[in-house]
Amino acid sequence: MLLADSLAIDGHHGPLLRPTSLAAPAAELTVVSAPTQEARTALALGLSARMKSDGGSVAWDSEAGPHAVRRVSALVDSPEINEPERHLRVKDLVAEDLALQPGPFWATVSASRWLESHRLEHLARDWVDAIPAEDRLHLLAALSLQDSNVKVLVFDSPDRHGLPDADWLRILADVAGGRRHPAVIAVVQRIPDAWDGRTAVAETDNLPHGFTALTGLTGSAEVDGEGREDESRDDEGDPGQQHDGENQDEDQDENRGGSEARPATTAHSTADSESETTA
């Protein structure tokens, strides 16, 4: 389960994201509404630990802090952050992403074989920005899960591509219910009326009454009757700089003992060239 406790991110001229608390269990789709694109992107960056928070914290199961969350999360299709570049053909996008996967280079599968194995070979020569929105979501989700460490997928504004709500909800729910059972979070403008699954609202405390604060998460988790976890914690905060880049995050995570974080897989080759979002 991904847990966020009072997660807040500041911009140069004001808050990008006010304190937000939520829980997103594995094998489920959690739909989160945020009022502006800036707030949606800031929340997606914060939940995937791609941007340093200025307040609050994030944790995955019993491991708190950005290093722990970054190792197991993928930010997917975030506008102006890591959305696929328009000049790329699908086969080139896949080749670049596969080349970034951890492991020996000789074990890297070819783009053609990867597309065939995911039944997407018909897209190989298409431009990324020209493929159907449904195929785009399937493609980017599959690429993100190519990294066996990834357990959390955070989609930034998957509703922006013109798909009916029922279609993108079905696709992301299928991803959550797939063989890997990842926690899937969709940060969107509004929660579809027909969605009866797990929801949350940005800049709100969405945790149940009496839920223990996330800060300084330690110990094992206990799951209550609604599938939410209560945690025993001590004090750890992770305020600081906003931008965190895959090779630029040199901050010390007190609870992690300063361990190095491996760049987490994202949806394409420019995933790790994040820039600060301004208010």
TIMARGU-44143 format. One record per residue (C-alpha): x, y, z; residue number from 1. Coordinates in Angstrom, 1 decimal. Example, Ala and Ser with C-alpha at 12.3 -4.5 7.8 and 13.67 -1.06 7.14 Angstrom:
TIMARGU-44143
ATOM     px     py     pz  nr
ATOM   12.3   -4.5    7.8   1
ATOM   13.7   -1.1    7.1   2
end
This chain:
TIMARGU-44143
ATOM     px     py     pz  nr
ATOM    0.0    0.0    0.0   1
ATOM    1.2    3.5   -0.9   2
ATOM    0.5    6.0    1.9   3
ATOM    0.8    9.7    1.8   4
ATOM    0.5   11.8    5.0   5
ATOM   -0.1   15.6    4.6   6
ATOM    2.0   15.6    1.4   7
ATOM    2.6   19.2    0.4   8
ATOM    4.7   20.9   -2.4   9
ATOM    5.5   24.5   -2.8  10
ATOM    6.1   26.5   -6.0  11
ATOM    8.1   29.6   -6.5  12
ATOM    5.1   31.9   -6.0  13
ATOM    2.8   29.8   -3.9  14
ATOM    1.7   26.2   -3.0  15
ATOM    1.5   23.8   -5.9  16
ATOM   -0.1   21.2   -3.7  17
ATOM   -1.6   21.8   -0.2  18
ATOM   -1.5   19.0    2.4  19
ATOM   -2.9   15.7    1.0  20
ATOM   -3.3   12.4    2.8  21
ATOM   -4.4    9.2    1.1  22
ATOM   -3.9    5.5    0.9  23
ATOM   -3.7    3.4   -2.3  24
ATOM   -3.6   -0.4   -1.9  25
ATOM   -2.0   -2.8   -4.2  26
ATOM   -4.1   -4.5   -6.8  27
ATOM   -6.6   -1.6   -6.8  28
ATOM   -7.2    1.5   -8.9  29
ATOM   -7.4    4.7   -6.8  30
ATOM   -8.8    7.7   -8.6  31
ATOM   -7.8   11.1   -7.2  32
ATOM   -9.2   14.4   -8.3  33
ATOM   -7.1   17.7   -8.3  34
ATOM   -8.4   21.0   -9.4  35
ATOM   -5.6   22.2  -11.7  36
ATOM   -3.0   20.7  -14.0  37
ATOM   -0.3   22.1  -11.7  38
ATOM   -1.8   20.4   -8.7  39
ATOM   -2.3   17.2  -10.6  40
ATOM    1.3   17.1  -11.8  41
ATOM    2.6   18.1   -8.3  42
ATOM    0.6   15.4   -6.7  43
ATOM    1.7   12.7   -9.2  44
ATOM    5.3   13.8   -8.7  45
ATOM    5.0   13.7   -5.0  46
ATOM    3.2   10.3   -4.8  47
ATOM    5.9    8.8   -7.0  48
ATOM    8.7   10.5   -5.1  49
ATOM   10.0   12.3   -8.2  50
ATOM    9.8   15.7   -6.4  51
ATOM   10.8   16.6   -2.9  52
ATOM    8.0   17.4   -0.7  53
ATOM    7.9   20.6    1.4  54
ATOM    5.8   18.9    4.0  55
ATOM    4.4   15.5    5.0  56
ATOM    5.7   12.1    3.7  57
ATOM    5.1    9.1    1.5  58
ATOM    5.7    5.4    2.2  59
ATOM    5.3    2.1    0.6  60
ATOM    4.2   -0.6    3.1  61
ATOM    6.5   -0.4    6.0  62
ATOM    9.2    1.7    4.3  63
ATOM    8.9    5.4    4.6  64
ATOM   10.7    8.1    2.6  65
ATOM   11.3    9.1   -1.0  66
ATOM   14.1    6.6   -1.6  67
ATOM   11.9    3.7   -0.7  68
ATOM    8.9    4.9   -2.7  69
ATOM   11.0    5.9   -5.8  70
ATOM   12.5    2.4   -6.1  71
ATOM    9.0    0.8   -6.4  72
ATOM    7.1    3.5   -8.3  73
ATOM    6.7    4.8  -11.9  74
ATOM    5.4    8.1  -13.0  75
ATOM    3.4    7.6  -16.2  76
ATOM    2.6   10.0  -19.0  77
ATOM    3.0   13.2  -17.0  78
ATOM    2.4   16.3  -19.2  79
ATOM    5.7   18.2  -19.9  80
ATOM    7.5   15.9  -17.4  81
ATOM    7.8   12.4  -18.9  82
ATOM    5.1   12.2  -21.6  83
ATOM    6.5   10.5  -24.7  84
ATOM    8.1   12.9  -27.2  85
ATOM    6.0   13.4  -30.3  86
ATOM    8.9   12.9  -32.8  87
ATOM    9.3    9.3  -31.7  88
ATOM    7.8    6.2  -33.4  89
ATOM    6.5    3.6  -31.1  90
ATOM    9.3    1.1  -31.8  91
ATOM   11.9    3.8  -31.0  92
ATOM   10.1    4.7  -27.7  93
ATOM   10.1    1.0  -26.7  94
ATOM   13.7    0.6  -27.7  95
ATOM   14.8    3.6  -25.6  96
ATOM   12.8    2.4  -22.6  97
ATOM   14.1   -1.1  -22.8  98
ATOM   17.7    0.1  -23.0  99
ATOM   17.1    1.9  -19.6 100
ATOM   16.0   -1.2  -17.8 101
ATOM   18.3   -2.5  -15.0 102
ATOM   20.3   -5.6  -15.8 103
ATOM   23.0   -6.7  -18.3 104
ATOM   22.7   -5.2  -21.8 105
ATOM   22.8   -8.7  -23.4 106
ATOM   19.5   -9.6  -21.6 107
ATOM   17.6   -6.7  -23.2 108
ATOM   14.8   -7.9  -25.4 109
ATOM   14.4   -6.2  -28.8 110
ATOM   11.7   -3.7  -29.3 111
ATOM   10.1   -5.8  -32.0 112
ATOM    9.9   -8.9  -29.8 113
ATOM    8.6   -6.8  -26.9 114
ATOM    5.8   -5.3  -29.0 115
ATOM    4.9   -8.7  -30.3 116
ATOM    4.7  -10.2  -26.8 117
ATOM    2.4   -7.4  -25.7 118
ATOM    0.3   -7.7  -28.9 119
ATOM    1.2   -4.1  -29.9 120
ATOM    3.3   -4.9  -33.0 121
ATOM    0.7   -3.2  -35.2 122
ATOM    1.8    0.1  -33.6 123
ATOM    5.6   -0.3  -34.3 124
ATOM    5.9    2.3  -37.1 125
ATOM    3.2    4.8  -35.8 126
ATOM    4.1    8.1  -34.3 127
ATOM    3.6    8.0  -30.5 128
ATOM    1.2   11.0  -30.5 129
ATOM   -0.9    9.5  -33.3 130
ATOM   -1.8    6.2  -31.8 131
ATOM   -5.2    5.7  -30.2 132
ATOM   -5.5    6.8  -26.6 133
ATOM   -6.4    3.3  -25.5 134
ATOM   -3.3    1.9  -27.1 135
ATOM   -1.3    4.7  -25.5 136
ATOM   -2.4    3.7  -22.0 137
ATOM   -1.7    0.0  -22.6 138
ATOM    1.7    0.8  -24.1 139
ATOM    2.9    3.1  -21.3 140
ATOM    1.6    0.9  -18.5 141
ATOM    3.3   -2.2  -19.9 142
ATOM    6.6   -0.3  -20.4 143
ATOM    6.4    1.0  -16.8 144
ATOM    5.9   -2.5  -15.5 145
ATOM    8.9   -3.8  -17.5 146
ATOM   10.9   -3.0  -14.4 147
ATOM   10.3   -5.9  -12.0 148
ATOM   10.8   -3.6   -9.0 149
ATOM    7.8   -1.4   -9.9 150
ATOM    4.8   -1.9   -7.6 151
ATOM    3.1    1.5   -8.0 152
ATOM    2.0    3.2  -11.2 153
ATOM    1.0    6.9  -10.9 154
ATOM   -0.8    8.2  -14.0 155
ATOM   -0.9   11.9  -14.4 156
ATOM   -4.2   13.0  -16.1 157
ATOM   -5.0    9.9  -18.1 158
ATOM   -8.4   11.5  -18.7 159
ATOM   -6.9   14.2  -21.0 160
ATOM   -6.6   12.0  -24.1 161
ATOM  -10.3   12.0  -25.0 162
ATOM  -11.2    8.5  -24.0 163
ATOM  -14.6    8.0  -22.4 164
ATOM  -14.4    7.7  -18.7 165
ATOM  -15.5    4.1  -18.7 166
ATOM  -12.7    3.1  -21.1 167
ATOM   -9.7    4.6  -19.3 168
ATOM  -11.1    3.4  -15.9 169
ATOM  -11.4   -0.1  -17.4 170
ATOM   -7.9   -0.1  -18.7 171
ATOM   -6.3    1.1  -15.5 172
ATOM   -8.4   -1.2  -13.3 173
ATOM   -7.3   -4.1  -15.5 174
ATOM   -3.7   -3.1  -15.0 175
ATOM   -4.2   -3.1  -11.2 176
ATOM   -5.9   -6.5  -11.4 177
ATOM   -3.2   -8.0  -13.6 178
ATOM   -0.5  -10.5  -12.8 179
ATOM    1.7   -8.0  -11.0 180
ATOM   -1.1   -6.5   -8.9 181
ATOM    0.4   -3.0   -8.7 182
ATOM   -1.2   -0.1   -6.9 183
ATOM   -2.5    2.1   -9.6 184
ATOM   -3.3    5.8   -9.0 185
ATOM   -5.0    8.0  -11.6 186
ATOM   -4.7   11.7  -10.8 187
ATOM   -7.5   13.4  -12.8 188
ATOM   -9.5   16.6  -13.0 189
ATOM  -12.7   15.0  -11.7 190
ATOM  -13.8   11.7  -10.5 191
ATOM  -16.2   10.1  -13.0 192
ATOM  -19.8    9.7  -11.7 193
ATOM  -19.9    6.1  -12.6 194
ATOM  -16.8    5.1  -10.7 195
ATOM  -17.7    3.2   -7.6 196
ATOM  -14.1    2.2   -6.6 197
ATOM  -11.6    3.8   -4.3 198
ATOM  -11.4    7.6   -4.5 199
ATOM   -9.6   10.5   -2.9 200
ATOM   -9.5   14.3   -3.3 201
ATOM   -6.3   16.4   -3.4 202
ATOM   -5.6   18.9   -0.7 203
ATOM   -7.8   16.8    1.7 204
ATOM   -7.2   14.3    4.4 205
ATOM   -8.7   11.2    2.9 206
ATOM   -7.5    8.8    5.6 207
ATOM  -10.1    7.3    8.0 208
ATOM  -10.6    8.9   11.4 209
ATOM   -7.9    7.9   13.8 210
ATOM   -5.5    6.8   11.1 211
ATOM   -2.0    7.0   12.5 212
ATOM    0.3    9.7   11.1 213
ATOM    2.6    8.5    8.4 214
ATOM    5.6   10.5    9.4 215
ATOM    8.5    8.2   10.5 216
ATOM    6.8    5.0    9.5 217
ATOM    8.2    2.0   11.3 218
ATOM    7.1   -1.5   12.1 219
ATOM    4.6   -3.7   10.4 220
ATOM    1.2   -2.7    9.0 221
ATOM   -2.2   -3.9   10.2 222
ATOM   -5.0   -3.8    7.7 223
ATOM   -8.4   -2.8    8.9 224
ATOM  -11.7   -4.0    7.5 225
ATOM  -11.7   -1.5    4.6 226
ATOM   -8.3   -2.6    3.4 227
ATOM   -6.5    0.3    4.9 228
ATOM   -3.3    0.0    6.9 229
ATOM   -2.6    1.4   10.4 230
ATOM    1.1    1.8   11.0 231
ATOM    3.3    2.4   14.1 232
ATOM    5.7    5.3   13.4 233
ATOM    8.3    7.6   14.8 234
ATOM    9.2   11.0   13.6 235
ATOM   10.6   11.4   10.1 236
ATOM   10.1   14.4    7.9 237
ATOM   11.3   15.0    4.4 238
ATOM   10.9   18.6    3.7 239
ATOM   13.3   20.3    1.3 240
ATOM   14.1   21.1   -2.2 241
ATOM   11.4   20.5   -4.8 242
ATOM   13.3   18.9   -7.7 243
ATOM   14.7   15.5   -7.2 244
ATOM   16.0   14.0  -10.5 245
ATOM   17.2   10.4  -10.9 246
ATOM   20.9   11.3  -10.5 247
ATOM   20.5   14.7   -8.7 248
ATOM   18.9   13.6   -5.4 249
ATOM   21.8   13.7   -3.0 250
ATOM   19.8   14.4    0.1 251
ATOM   20.1   12.3    3.1 252
ATOM   17.0   10.2    4.1 253
ATOM   17.3    9.8    7.8 254
ATOM   15.3    6.6    8.1 255
ATOM   17.0    5.0    5.1 256
ATOM   20.4    5.6    6.4 257
ATOM   21.5    7.6    3.3 258
ATOM   21.2    4.6    0.9 259
ATOM   21.4    5.4   -2.8 260
ATOM   18.3    5.3   -4.9 261
ATOM   18.2    3.5   -8.3 262
ATOM   16.5    5.5  -11.0 263
ATOM   12.9    4.1  -11.3 264
ATOM   11.5    3.1  -14.7 265
ATOM    9.2    5.6  -16.3 266
ATOM    7.2    5.6  -19.5 267
ATOM   10.0    6.7  -21.8 268
ATOM   13.6    7.9  -22.2 269
ATOM   13.0   11.4  -21.0 270
ATOM   11.3   10.3  -17.8 271
ATOM   14.2   11.4  -15.6 272
ATOM   14.6   14.9  -17.0 273
ATOM   12.1   16.4  -14.6 274
ATOM   11.9   20.1  -14.1 275
ATOM   10.4   22.1  -11.3 276
ATOM    6.8   22.9  -11.7 277
ATOM    6.0   26.5  -10.9 278
ATOM    2.8   27.9   -9.5 279
end
